[in-house]
């Protein structure tokens, strides 16, 4: 890892485990097969309960291979493993805190990313008293790993045939997307331009959104049935996600009454939202490159929507890749620690206000790394 990985700052240590819902439903992209859903849980534990326990592994060789296949660049897995750096600041199956439940945040990774790709953020949230469930979306993740107990440790790499389906026709879609990043107009005008673009070139991605929501619902049904001693469902559920996972967070908040607030990390709004009115608090986090494809969120809402625009950031920088890859063209020039601190701070401010409800509103402040804008209810 190019920079020392962040240490969680909350009063709790963090435990982790995974679960798989086997054969949850028919696989739309291959109807002869069934789709399974794999999720990872991060949860608060007492610090004295993990003394002497080994830290959980951060990355498997399969994930490293998946990153290499997807981007032709990847962390040196052998070096990470032999140096001891391939360990997360969390503990596999650490003892739970008996008799205490914590509010739940559902996290969704980005397209062609993976379940643990935002683990530094998830671990930080868990250290401050949240349970975070990160949901994997198989075939569209660089690699999805399933549990040993349920599926013999099976894994699926990213389906490379999907790349050209993200835009159709592909070259025309790529050029139109680049043009869109330089477009001018009001938030409403830019949102309409994006809708015209996605309706012409991105029908496949529009259709995948509903399947990602089904993955989340399957993971959530499991949690309700099996993790009720760990999660306080009475407070409602928060949502966050990166890229397509951030768009999924918006859809969950817009359509599912169980979700009470959400955050989108640099995700374009694929899907039909023209008549959607968001009636829950929402936070849009973006870099300059994608500023023009997220404006739909600012146009129709009955609660305050917050905009945090990060400077010197690229799309993949809103994940752990900021720490793992020496590729500023992919992750941006902003220092990884500064990015991490600001990203965690805004999540905690937002969820402390609207999920834990321990403050009336988040306290966001502009600084050298981020500019804050508020959009009052319309």
C-alpha positions, 0 to 999 in steps of 0.5 A: 500500500502506498500510504499507511492505511487509516486507523479507525478513530471511534470508541469501538474496535470493529468485527467483521463476518460475511454471509451468502444468500444462496440461489436467491433468484434466477440470474437475469444475465444467464437465466439457466443459473441462479443468482446468489448474494454475498455481503460483508458485515462490519460491526462495533465491538469492545476494544478489550474483546479483540486483544490478542486476536488476529486482524482480518485479511484485507484482500484475497488473491482472487480480488487482487487478480480481479483488479488486475483483470479489470484495470491492468494494474493492481496492488502487489498481493504477494508483497502485501501478504508477506509484509503484513500489510494485507490486514484490515483494522477489523477482526474476523468474528470478534465477540459481539456486544451482548444486549446492545444494538446499533443503527444500520447503514447499507453500502453498495460498491461501484460498478466494476469494483468490489465488496471491500473496496470502501472498507476503510470508510465502513470500518470507520463508521462501525468504530463510531457505533454503526453496523455497516453491511456492504453488498456484493453485486456479482458479475459486475464486481471485479470479483465476488467471493461467496462463503465457504459454508454455503458455496464452497468458497466459490468466486466470480470475476467481472463479466468482461462482456458487460463493458461494451453494454454500458454504452450502446453504441459504445464509442458514441456513448463514450464520446457523448459522456465526455461531452456531457462533462463539459455541458453548461446549464442550470441543475434542471437543464443539466439533469435533462441533458443527462436523461437524454444521454442515458435514454439514448446510450445507457438502457443496459445500466438503467435495467441493472439498477433494479437488479442491484436493488433486489440484491440489497433487499435479499441481504436486508431480509437476511439481516432482519431474520438473523441479525436482529440482536445486532441491529437497531431497525427501529431507527430506520436504515441509512444508505451509502455507495460509490458510483453505481452503488451511490445511485442505488442508495438514491433509489433505495431512499426514493422508493423504500420507506425503511431507508431514512437518509442516504449518500451518493459518492460520485455516482451518476443518476441512471434510471427514471427520476424525472418525476421522483421527489426525494422526501428524505435528507440526502448528501451528494459527494462528487469530484469535478469530473462528474459534477454535471451528471449528478444534478438530478438530486438537486432538483426535486426534494422536500428535505435539504440536499447537501452537496460536497464537491471535493477538489483534485479528485478522480472517480476511483479516489472515492474508494480504498484505491486512493491508498492502494494504487499509485495512479493519480490519473485514476484517483486524483491528486488529493492526499489520501489521508485528507480525503479519508478524513473528510469523507468519514467526517461527512458520513458521520455528521450526516448519519449522526443527524439523520439516522442516530438523530443525536443532532438536529443537522449535520455541521458541514464546513468548506475547507481546502479539500471540499466545498459545501453547498446546501439546497433547501427544500423545494 
